[in-house]
């Protein structure tokens, strides 16, 4: 599906790029101190790397994360467990 959408690893660096040579990268934010979410973030990062998506992990205090998600709607996707 990613290839059909125009994403290819044009430079063989393991990360997909689009027609404008922009890397497919996302930021995954999670609350620090939550062992389940910390472990899940690493697993998600590895799984997405395997298909060519670069994932930057950002841990932060839960209150800061909620300010960004609820207060500013600063997200594209939320992973609920």
Number of C-alpha atoms within 10 A of each C-alpha: 6 11 11 7 8 11 20 20 18 14 10 8 9 15 21 24 21 16 10 6 13 11 18 16 16 14 13 18 19 21 18 14 12 13 10 10 18 17 11 15 21 15 12 14 19 15 13 16 16 12 13 21 21 19 19 14 16 14 18 14 12 14 10 13 19 16 12 14 15 11 10 9 10 12 13 8 8 10 10 5 6
